[in-house]
Amino acid sequence: MSNKVHVESFFKSLNKKNEELCGDKVEVRRNQDSFIMVLADGLGSGVKANILSTLTSTIISEMIASGATIQDAVETMAQTLPECQERGIAYSTFTILQVFYDGQAHLVEFDNPATIFIRNNQLVEMNREVRIIGKRKITDSTFTVEKDDVFVMFSDGIIHAGIGQTLNFGWDLPEVQEFLLTYTKNEDSAKQIAQILLANVNNLYGGKPGDDSTVACAKILEAKEARVMVGPPLNEEDDEKVVMKLLSASGKKVCCGGTTSNIVSRITGKEIKMDELVSLVSDVPPMAYIDGIDLVTEGVLTLQKVNKYLSRCVESSEYLEELIQSKGKDGALCMVKLYLQECSQITFMVGRSDNPAHKAIAYSTISLNAKIQLIREMAENLKKLGKIVSIELY
């Protein structure tokens, strides 16, 4: 993979007071070519608005992720959600941000507040072209992104904050821009930026939002690759080719399994050194060390534990934060932290040879098919956590 950029994102909403459902909806999708974020704001509030925004954001994001153009997606929405006859306005407004991994980006806005683009703590004014798509008047921008660029999208509940309470006329766009430039830093994550803005909005509303208020933030990061070699190739003559591909990774290099480690050691001429600090309470086998390889672990048992960690991270963002902050240093925790914190793209290079160490063990959890299925489950969990993942079989 030769991706240049990666995109981290975070979004959060405040429900209108006395409403159980939010009328805003954010969908994030990633495919092999791009990152897609859609923020939709349904007409009104409550259940109806929630249904409208969910329908809008889901259709648009799924279509674009499946290869449709933004124009096709917008035309489809124009046909699916006509205007409200009583008020003469669309049933849902939306903002679409698509960032390709080569650095090109596309922003389409329909009746939502203008997206804020920050680079080096300065506002960037985008060249917004007005177009008509499916009888909808939209603004359309194309541009090239750079590392640490920040995009802040939000619903109109943000600029309505404080009306009739702490502010007479609400919080207009220039004030939101000035707030972000004053109270956020270049090193802040997408999550930190979104939380800082939303906390101030909640304060302006006095803790009782008068409208659904949603912030969606995307931050451009440098793409970082990891390659993971798992198991011996089917044909022994491919050993050197696979090891050389592992070593050519631009980022982290990971080796899983005793037989795999021996192959890497033989091809590179580097000695395997075992971890002397073996825990008597850990259920994960000890790690090893090979010069030039960032992480060397046991195979399937470690990967099974990794997948359990990843599954829980998908289910709970709180658990994910706890895991990242944990002090544990066994092979499974080290691998999870490497995936979550030190890379954006992961290639699993999976050998299809029956592991000689397992031939005498009639135990299905370490069969070849089970191992491949385990890698696929890990890949799906990593994709849900925002990583670009591919699997190569050898």
VOPAGU-2260 file (C-alpha; in pm, 1 decimal, decimal comma):
REM VOPAGU-2260
SITE   aa  ch    i         X         Y         Z
SITE  MET   A    0       0,0       0,0       0,0
SITE  SER   A    1     122,2     349,7     -80,6
SITE  ASN   A    2    -129,0     567,3      98,7
SITE  LYS   A    3      -7,5     916,6     184,6
SITE  VAL   A    4    -264,7    1021,1     442,5
SITE  HIS   A    5    -491,2     871,5     706,0
SITE  VAL   A    6    -796,2    1033,0     867,0
SITE  GLU   A    7    -891,5    1011,1    1232,8
SITE  SER   A    8   -1241,5    1118,5    1323,7
SITE  PHE   A    9   -1473,2    1172,9    1615,8
SITE  PHE   A   10   -1831,1    1292,5    1649,9
SITE  LYS   A   11   -2068,3    1356,4    1935,8
SITE  SER   A   12   -2415,9    1503,5    1983,8
SITE  LEU   A   13   -2624,1    1683,5    2243,1
SITE  ASN   A   14   -2992,0    1595,0    2222,3
SITE  LYS   A   15   -3249,2    1872,6    2232,7
SITE  LYS   A   16   -3385,0    1902,3    2585,7
SITE  ASN   A   17   -3658,8    1650,7    2666,8
SITE  GLU   A   18   -3582,4    1445,7    2354,3
SITE  GLU   A   19   -3457,1    1087,4    2380,4
SITE  LEU   A   20   -3344,7    1069,5    2017,5
SITE  CYS   A   21   -3116,3    1305,9    1831,5
SITE  GLY   A   22   -3231,5    1451,9    1501,3
SITE  ASP   A   23   -2871,9    1466,9    1375,7
SITE  LYS   A   24   -2680,3    1164,1    1249,7
SITE  VAL   A   25   -2316,7    1110,2    1151,6
SITE  GLU   A   26   -2195,0     814,3     946,1
SITE  VAL   A   27   -1829,7     729,9     883,6
SITE  ARG   A   28   -1718,7     481,7     619,2
SITE  ARG   A   29   -1382,1     377,6     484,4
SITE  ASN   A   30   -1301,4     181,0     173,8
SITE  GLN   A   31    -968,4      95,9      14,0
SITE  ASP   A   32    -951,5     437,0    -153,8
SITE  SER   A   33   -1101,9     696,3      79,0
SITE  PHE   A   34   -1249,9     812,3     407,4
SITE  ILE   A   35   -1613,3     929,6     401,3
SITE  MET   A   36   -1792,8    1128,6     671,5
SITE  VAL   A   37   -2155,7    1240,5     637,3
SITE  LEU   A   38   -2337,6    1468,5     883,1
SITE  ALA   A   39   -2715,0    1488,7     831,0
SITE  ASP   A   40   -2963,7    1710,1    1017,7
SITE  GLY   A   41   -3324,4    1593,4     996,6
SITE  LEU   A   42   -3613,8    1838,0     980,0
SITE  GLY   A   43   -3758,5    1908,6    1324,2
SITE  SER   A   44   -3655,9    1697,2    1621,6
SITE  GLY   A   45   -3724,1    1367,2    1791,6
SITE  VAL   A   46   -3818,1    1043,0    1619,8
SITE  LYS   A   47   -3908,0    1190,9    1280,3
SITE  ALA   A   48   -3587,2    1392,5    1253,4
SITE  ASN   A   49   -3383,1    1092,5    1368,1
SITE  ILE   A   50   -3533,0     871,7    1097,4
SITE  LEU   A   51   -3476,9    1134,4     827,2
SITE  SER   A   52   -3115,6    1204,1     922,7
SITE  THR   A   53   -3036,0     832,8     961,3
SITE  LEU   A   54   -3181,7     756,4     619,7
SITE  THR   A   55   -2991,8    1045,0     460,0
SITE  SER   A   56   -2652,4     976,1     615,6
SITE  THR   A   57   -2675,3     599,8     563,2
SITE  ILE   A   58   -2774,5     613,1     196,4
SITE  ILE   A   59   -2511,5     873,9     107,4
SITE  SER   A   60   -2224,5     709,4     295,5
SITE  GLU   A   61   -2303,5     358,1     172,4
SITE  MET   A   62   -2333,3     470,1    -188,8
SITE  ILE   A   63   -2003,2     659,4    -186,2
SITE  ALA   A   64   -1821,0     380,5       0,1
SITE  SER   A   65   -1948,8     137,1    -263,7
SITE  GLY   A   66   -1800,7     344,4    -544,2
SITE  ALA   A   67   -2076,0     589,4    -642,1
SITE  THR   A   68   -1986,4     953,3    -703,1
SITE  ILE   A   69   -2099,5    1221,2    -461,9
SITE  GLN   A   70   -2321,6    1361,8    -738,8
SITE  ASP   A   71   -2495,2    1024,3    -777,2
SITE  ALA   A   72   -2549,0    1005,5    -401,4
SITE  VAL   A   73   -2692,8    1357,2    -380,9
SITE  GLU   A   74   -2924,6    1294,4    -677,3
SITE  THR   A   75   -3047,1     977,4    -510,7
SITE  MET   A   76   -3121,5    1167,8    -189,4
SITE  ALA   A   77   -3305,3    1439,4    -382,5
SITE  GLN   A   78   -3533,9    1173,2    -527,2
SITE  THR   A   79   -3569,6     982,4    -199,9
SITE  LEU   A   80   -3641,2    1281,2      27,8
SITE  PRO   A   81   -3847,5    1549,6    -147,1
SITE  GLU   A   82   -3910,7    1892,2       4,2
SITE  CYS   A   83   -4157,5    1945,9     286,3
SITE  GLN   A   84   -4464,1    2090,5     111,0
SITE  GLU   A   85   -4573,8    2300,4     409,4
SITE  ARG   A   86   -4240,5    2472,1     475,5
SITE  GLY   A   87   -4080,4    2446,2     132,1
SITE  ILE   A   88   -3750,7    2310,9     273,1
SITE  ALA   A   89   -3568,4    1980,8     249,3
SITE  TYR   A   90   -3646,5    1703,4     492,8
SITE  SER   A   91   -3275,6    1672,7     575,9
SITE  THR   A   92   -2967,2    1886,2     528,0
SITE  PHE   A   93   -2624,0    1728,6     500,1
SITE  THR   A   94   -2247,8    1774,3     472,8
SITE  ILE   A   95   -2024,6    1521,0     294,7
SITE  LEU   A   96   -1647,6    1501,2     334,8
SITE  GLN   A   97   -1453,5    1250,4     127,0
SITE  VAL   A   98   -1075,4    1232,9     166,2
SITE  PHE   A   99    -883,1    1007,3     -70,3
SITE  TYR   A  100    -570,0     846,4      67,4
SITE  ASP   A  101    -359,4    1014,1    -201,3
SITE  GLY   A  102    -442,7    1348,9     -38,4
SITE  GLN   A  103    -721,8    1470,0    -265,9
SITE  ALA   A  104   -1047,3    1571,6     -94,7
SITE  HIS   A  105   -1403,7    1666,4    -181,8
SITE  LEU   A  106   -1652,6    1856,9      35,9
SITE  VAL   A  107   -2022,1    1897,4     -46,0
SITE  GLU   A  108   -2253,7    2105,4     175,2
SITE  PHE   A  109   -2630,5    2136,8     160,3
SITE  ASP   A  110   -2789,4    2387,3     398,4
SITE  ASN   A  111   -2573,7    2294,3     698,8
SITE  PRO   A  112   -2343,6    2556,1     856,8
SITE  ALA   A  113   -2019,6    2594,0     660,4
SITE  THR   A  114   -1747,3    2345,1     747,5
SITE  ILE   A  115   -1446,0    2499,8     923,0
SITE  PHE   A  116   -1108,1    2411,4     772,1
SITE  ILE   A  117    -804,6    2480,3     993,4
SITE  ARG   A  118    -440,2    2445,6     887,7
SITE  ASN   A  119    -150,7    2547,9    1115,9
SITE  ASN   A  120    -398,9    2723,2    1347,1
SITE  GLN   A  121    -521,9    2940,6    1060,5
SITE  LEU   A  122    -854,8    2934,0     878,4
SITE  VAL   A  123    -844,0    2808,3     521,3
SITE  GLU   A  124   -1102,8    2956,0     288,4
SITE  MET   A  125   -1217,0    2692,4      42,1
SITE  ASN   A  126   -1326,2    2777,9    -309,9
SITE  ARG   A  127   -1692,1    2680,2    -280,6
SITE  GLU   A  128   -1860,4    2633,9    -618,1
SITE  VAL   A  129   -2240,8    2657,6    -617,4
SITE  ARG   A  130   -2406,7    2378,6    -812,3
SITE  ILE   A  131   -2756,7    2242,2    -866,5
SITE  ILE   A  132   -2789,3    1867,5    -819,0
SITE  GLY   A  133   -3135,8    1711,7    -825,9
SITE  LYS   A  134   -3296,2    2054,9    -776,4
SITE  ARG   A  135   -3082,7    2102,7    -464,2
SITE  LYS   A  136   -2850,8    2404,0    -439,6
SITE  ILE   A  137   -2525,2    2276,3    -295,5
SITE  THR   A  138   -2171,2    2404,5    -250,4
SITE  ASP   A  139   -1892,9    2188,8    -385,2
SITE  SER   A  140   -1521,5    2213,7    -299,9
SITE  THR   A  141   -1218,7    2011,7    -408,6
SITE  PHE   A  142    -872,7    2056,2    -259,0
SITE  THR   A  143    -556,7    1880,3    -141,1
SITE  VAL   A  144    -509,8    1804,6     227,4
SITE  GLU   A  145    -192,4    1814,7     435,1
SITE  LYS   A  146     -82,8    1650,1     758,3
SITE  ASP   A  147    -259,6    1796,1    1066,9
SITE  ASP   A  148    -537,2    1966,1     864,5
SITE  VAL   A  149    -860,1    1977,4    1066,6
SITE  PHE   A  150   -1219,0    1981,4     940,0
SITE  VAL   A  151   -1501,3    2065,8    1180,4
SITE  MET   A  152   -1856,2    1997,0    1060,8
SITE  PHE   A  153   -2161,2    2075,3    1272,7
SITE  SER   A  154   -2538,6    2104,1    1271,5
SITE  ASP   A  155   -2721,3    2435,0    1316,8
SITE  GLY   A  156   -2777,9    2360,6    1685,4
SITE  ILE   A  157   -2418,7    2473,9    1737,7
SITE  ILE   A  158   -2472,4    2825,7    1602,0
SITE  HIS   A  159   -2810,8    2850,7    1779,1
SITE  ALA   A  160   -2642,3    2795,0    2116,0
SITE  GLY   A  161   -2728,1    3058,9    2375,8
SITE  ILE   A  162   -3016,7    3226,1    2189,8
SITE  GLY   A  163   -3233,9    3399,8    2448,0
SITE  GLN   A  164   -3012,2    3272,2    2728,6
SITE  THR   A  165   -2644,0    3358,1    2750,2
SITE  LEU   A  166   -2649,0    3526,2    2407,0
SITE  ASN   A  167   -2916,9    3739,6    2240,5
SITE  PHE   A  168   -2871,9    3614,4    1886,7
SITE  GLY   A  169   -2685,6    3288,2    1924,1
SITE  TRP   A  170   -2331,5    3198,6    1831,0
SITE  ASP   A  171   -2253,2    3288,0    1470,7
SITE  LEU   A  172   -1998,5    3116,2    1245,8
SITE  PRO   A  173   -1712,5    3369,0    1295,4
SITE  GLU   A  174   -1743,7    3324,7    1670,9
SITE  VAL   A  175   -1723,7    2946,6    1636,1
SITE  GLN   A  176   -1416,3    2987,6    1417,6
SITE  GLU   A  177   -1251,0    3222,8    1664,7
SITE  PHE   A  178   -1329,4    2988,1    1953,4
SITE  LEU   A  179   -1163,4    2693,7    1776,1
SITE  LEU   A  180    -854,6    2897,2    1688,0
SITE  THR   A  181    -826,0    3020,6    2048,5
SITE  TYR   A  182    -898,2    2705,3    2246,2
SITE  THR   A  183    -761,6    2421,3    2033,3
SITE  LYS   A  184    -401,0    2339,8    1950,3
SITE  ASN   A  185    -233,9    2190,2    1645,4
SITE  GLU   A  186    -150,0    1871,7    1835,7
SITE  ASP   A  187    -507,2    1812,6    1960,5
SITE  SER   A  188    -680,7    1500,7    1833,8
SITE  ALA   A  189   -1011,4    1502,3    1647,2
SITE  LYS   A  190   -1178,0    1381,0    1966,1
SITE  GLN   A  191   -1030,6    1658,3    2179,8
SITE  ILE   A  192   -1131,5    1929,1    1931,2
SITE  ALA   A  193   -1490,0    1804,0    1904,2
SITE  GLN   A  194   -1525,9    1768,3    2281,2
SITE  ILE   A  195   -1389,7    2117,9    2349,6
SITE  LEU   A  196   -1637,3    2275,1    2107,3
SITE  LEU   A  197   -1936,6    2073,3    2226,0
SITE  ALA   A  198   -1860,9    2141,9    2592,5
SITE  ASN   A  199   -1879,2    2516,1    2525,8
SITE  VAL   A  200   -2202,7    2474,1    2330,2
SITE  ASN   A  201   -2356,8    2286,7    2621,9
SITE  ASN   A  202   -2243,0    2566,2    2853,9
SITE  LEU   A  203   -2403,8    2831,3    2630,2
SITE  TYR   A  204   -2728,8    2635,3    2641,0
SITE  GLY   A  205   -2708,0    2619,1    3020,3
SITE  GLY   A  206   -2706,7    2240,8    3001,9
SITE  LYS   A  207   -3047,9    2238,9    2831,2
SITE  PRO   A  208   -2991,3    2241,8    2454,4
SITE  GLY   A  209   -3264,0    2418,3    2260,1
SITE  ASP   A  210   -3178,5    2218,2    1948,4
SITE  ASP   A  211   -2997,6    1898,3    1854,6
SITE  SER   A  212   -2628,5    1990,3    1840,3
SITE  THR   A  213   -2368,8    1774,1    1670,0
SITE  VAL   A  214   -1997,9    1819,4    1603,5
SITE  ALA   A  215   -1806,3    1592,7    1364,5
SITE  CYS   A  216   -1432,1    1643,4    1338,9
SITE  ALA   A  217   -1181,1    1490,5    1097,1
SITE  LYS   A  218    -804,9    1532,7    1127,3
SITE  ILE   A  219    -549,4    1440,7     861,5
SITE  LEU   A  220    -261,9    1222,5     977,0
SITE  GLU   A  221      39,2    1076,8     802,9
SITE  ALA   A  222     -30,0     722,6     683,8
SITE  LYS   A  223     172,7     465,1     878,2
SITE  GLU   A  224     198,1     108,4     755,5
SITE  ALA   A  225     237,8    -214,1     952,1
SITE  ARG   A  226     303,8    -557,2     802,8
SITE  VAL   A  227     235,0    -871,9     999,7
SITE  MET   A  228     379,0   -1210,7     898,2
SITE  VAL   A  229     176,9   -1501,1    1035,6
SITE  GLY   A  230     276,5   -1860,4     960,6
SITE  PRO   A  231     504,2   -2021,6     701,9
SITE  PRO   A  232     427,0   -1985,2     327,9
SITE  LEU   A  233     280,9   -2286,3     147,9
SITE  ASN   A  234     593,1   -2319,6     -67,3
SITE  GLU   A  235     927,2   -2302,0     111,6
SITE  GLU   A  236    1082,7   -2125,5    -187,0
SITE  ASP   A  237     857,2   -1826,8    -107,7
SITE  ASP   A  238    1005,4   -1783,7     241,4
SITE  GLU   A  239    1261,9   -1526,7     133,7
SITE  LYS   A  240    1013,1   -1329,6     -79,0
SITE  VAL   A  241     768,0   -1295,6     210,6
SITE  VAL   A  242    1039,0   -1203,4     461,9
SITE  MET   A  243    1177,8    -940,7     224,7
SITE  LYS   A  244     829,1    -795,1     186,1
SITE  LEU   A  245     795,9    -784,1     565,7
SITE  LEU   A  246    1129,1    -603,1     596,5
SITE  SER   A  247    1034,5    -351,0     325,6
SITE  ALA   A  248     742,7    -218,5     532,5
SITE  SER   A  249     762,7     159,0     569,7
SITE  GLY   A  250     635,1     129,8     927,2
SITE  LYS   A  251     608,5    -142,6    1190,1
SITE  LYS   A  252     716,1    -502,0    1125,0
SITE  VAL   A  253     547,4    -779,1    1324,0
SITE  CYS   A  254     623,7   -1151,9    1331,5
SITE  CYS   A  255     375,6   -1400,9    1482,2
SITE  GLY   A  256     455,4   -1763,7    1560,5
SITE  GLY   A  257     758,3   -1973,8    1648,2
SITE  THR   A  258     797,3   -2130,3    1304,1
SITE  THR   A  259     750,7   -1788,4    1141,5
SITE  SER   A  260    1017,6   -1639,1    1369,6
SITE  ASN   A  261    1260,5   -1915,5    1276,3
SITE  ILE   A  262    1205,1   -1840,7     906,5
SITE  VAL   A  263    1269,6   -1469,1     962,1
SITE  SER   A  264    1579,1   -1548,1    1168,9
SITE  ARG   A  265    1714,5   -1784,3     900,8
SITE  ILE   A  266    1657,9   -1544,7     612,0
SITE  THR   A  267    1792,2   -1236,5     792,6
SITE  GLY   A  268    2072,3   -1410,2     981,3
SITE  LYS   A  269    1952,0   -1241,6    1300,5
SITE  GLU   A  270    1935,9   -1441,2    1624,9
SITE  ILE   A  271    1608,2   -1496,5    1809,5
SITE  LYS   A  272    1632,7   -1379,2    2170,0
SITE  MET   A  273    1367,4   -1491,2    2415,9
SITE  ASP   A  274    1201,4   -1263,8    2669,1
SITE  GLU   A  275    1356,1   -1333,8    3006,1
SITE  LEU   A  276    1072,5   -1167,1    3199,1
SITE  VAL   A  277     813,5   -1444,7    3169,3
SITE  SER   A  278     498,5   -1374,4    3368,3
SITE  LEU   A  279     359,8   -1662,6    3569,7
SITE  VAL   A  280       8,8   -1514,2    3568,4
SITE  SER   A  281     -27,8   -1408,2    3205,7
SITE  ASP   A  282    -229,4   -1636,2    2975,6
SITE  VAL   A  283     -27,9   -1506,4    2678,9
SITE  PRO   A  284     297,4   -1683,5    2580,8
SITE  PRO   A  285     616,8   -1477,5    2612,2
SITE  MET   A  286     753,6   -1254,1    2337,4
SITE  ALA   A  287    1087,0   -1280,6    2160,9
SITE  TYR   A  288    1319,9   -1034,4    1987,8
SITE  ILE   A  289    1480,8   -1022,4    1643,6
SITE  ASP   A  290    1690,3    -723,5    1534,3
SITE  GLY   A  291    1498,7    -525,1    1272,3
SITE  ILE   A  292    1156,7    -661,0    1374,8
SITE  ASP   A  293     942,4    -436,9    1596,0
SITE  LEU   A  294     736,2    -710,1    1759,8
SITE  VAL   A  295     785,7   -1087,7    1778,3
SITE  THR   A  296     514,9   -1295,8    1944,5
SITE  GLU   A  297     382,1   -1648,5    1970,7
SITE  GLY   A  298     118,0   -1732,1    1712,8
SITE  VAL   A  299    -246,2   -1831,4    1742,0
SITE  LEU   A  300    -288,7   -1814,3    2120,2
SITE  THR   A  301    -162,5   -1456,5    2119,6
SITE  LEU   A  302    -375,4   -1364,5    1817,1
SITE  GLN   A  303    -685,2   -1508,0    1983,8
SITE  LYS   A  304    -624,4   -1281,5    2283,3
SITE  VAL   A  305    -561,6    -985,7    2050,4
SITE  ASN   A  306    -895,2   -1047,1    1879,5
SITE  LYS   A  307   -1075,1   -1056,0    2215,0
SITE  TYR   A  308    -923,0    -719,9    2304,3
SITE  LEU   A  309   -1018,5    -572,8    1965,8
SITE  SER   A  310   -1375,5    -703,4    1991,1
SITE  ARG   A  311   -1418,7    -531,9    2326,9
SITE  CYS   A  312   -1267,1    -211,0    2191,0
SITE  VAL   A  313   -1526,3    -213,4    1911,0
SITE  GLU   A  314   -1804,9    -253,2    2166,3
SITE  SER   A  315   -1683,0      11,9    2409,7
SITE  SER   A  316   -1483,9     329,6    2351,6
SITE  GLU   A  317   -1430,9     348,3    2728,9
SITE  TYR   A  318   -1266,3       4,8    2727,6
SITE  LEU   A  319   -1049,4     112,6    2434,5
SITE  GLU   A  320    -922,5     412,2    2634,0
SITE  GLU   A  321    -855,7     193,6    2939,7
SITE  LEU   A  322    -663,2     -58,8    2732,4
SITE  ILE   A  323    -443,4     207,9    2571,8
SITE  GLN   A  324    -365,6     351,3    2916,7
SITE  SER   A  325    -294,5       9,7    3072,6
SITE  LYS   A  326      59,4     -78,4    3180,4
SITE  GLY   A  327      46,2    -441,8    3063,7
SITE  LYS   A  328     329,8    -550,9    2835,6
SITE  ASP   A  329     245,2    -904,2    2722,9
SITE  GLY   A  330     250,7    -990,0    2353,9
SITE  ALA   A  331    -122,7    -945,3    2296,4
SITE  LEU   A  332    -140,3    -603,2    2463,0
SITE  CYS   A  333     170,9    -484,0    2281,4
SITE  MET   A  334      22,2    -592,3    1949,5
SITE  VAL   A  335    -313,7    -424,5    2013,9
SITE  LYS   A  336    -146,7     -99,3    2117,5
SITE  LEU   A  337      74,2    -110,0    1808,8
SITE  TYR   A  338    -230,9    -150,4    1584,2
SITE  LEU   A  339    -434,4     120,3    1756,0
SITE  GLN   A  340    -164,6     380,8    1817,7
SITE  GLU   A  341     122,7     331,5    1575,1
SITE  CYS   A  342     -26,7     248,0    1236,9
SITE  SER   A  343    -314,4     333,3    1007,4
SITE  GLN   A  344    -273,2      58,2     746,3
SITE  ILE   A  345    -217,2    -308,4     829,4
SITE  THR   A  346    -125,7    -589,4     590,0
SITE  PHE   A  347    -149,8    -944,8     721,5
SITE  MET   A  348      79,5   -1179,2     526,8
SITE  VAL   A  349     -64,5   -1519,8     612,7
SITE  GLY   A  350     120,8   -1842,2     532,0
SITE  ARG   A  351     -94,5   -2131,3     413,8
SITE  SER   A  352     140,4   -2411,5     511,5
SITE  ASP   A  353      33,2   -2648,9     788,6
SITE  ASN   A  354     248,6   -2553,0    1082,2
SITE  PRO   A  355     476,3   -2850,6    1165,1
SITE  ALA   A  356     446,5   -2760,3    1531,5
SITE  HIS   A  357      73,1   -2834,5    1512,2
SITE  LYS   A  358      72,6   -3154,5    1308,0
SITE  ALA   A  359      54,0   -3376,5    1613,4
SITE  ILE   A  360    -224,9   -3175,1    1773,1
SITE  ALA   A  361    -579,7   -3254,8    1662,6
SITE  TYR   A  362    -717,6   -2931,1    1801,9
SITE  SER   A  363    -937,9   -2722,7    1573,4
SITE  THR   A  364    -859,0   -2382,1    1724,4
SITE  ILE   A  365    -510,6   -2393,8    1575,0
SITE  SER   A  366    -599,3   -2546,1    1238,5
SITE  LEU   A  367    -503,5   -2357,3     923,9
SITE  ASN   A  368    -863,4   -2270,1     838,3
SITE  ALA   A  369    -929,8   -2152,3    1192,6
SITE  LYS   A  370    -617,8   -1935,6    1182,1
SITE  ILE   A  371    -724,5   -1768,8     857,4
SITE  GLN   A  372   -1073,8   -1711,9     993,9
SITE  LEU   A  373    -923,7   -1559,8    1307,9
SITE  ILE   A  374    -717,9   -1316,6    1096,9
SITE  ARG   A  375   -1030,2   -1219,7     903,4
SITE  GLU   A  376   -1218,4   -1150,1    1227,6
SITE  MET   A  377    -928,8    -936,4    1348,9
SITE  ALA   A  378    -929,7    -750,0    1019,1
SITE  GLU   A  379   -1300,0    -669,6    1049,7
SITE  ASN   A  380   -1256,3    -544,8    1405,4
SITE  LEU   A  381    -962,2    -327,1    1299,8
SITE  LYS   A  382   -1166,4    -181,1    1013,2
SITE  LYS   A  383   -1440,4     -89,8    1260,9
SITE  LEU   A  384   -1171,7      87,0    1463,4
SITE  GLY   A  385   -1075,4     299,1    1163,7
SITE  LYS   A  386    -784,7     102,1    1015,8
SITE  ILE   A  387    -724,7      11,5     651,1
SITE  VAL   A  388    -662,8    -364,3     643,9
SITE  SER   A  389    -568,2    -615,1     376,2
SITE  ILE   A  390    -491,7    -987,5     388,6
SITE  GLU   A  391    -241,5   -1160,6     159,5
SITE  LEU   A  392    -217,6   -1539,9     147,2
SITE  TYR   A  393     109,2   -1714,9      61,7
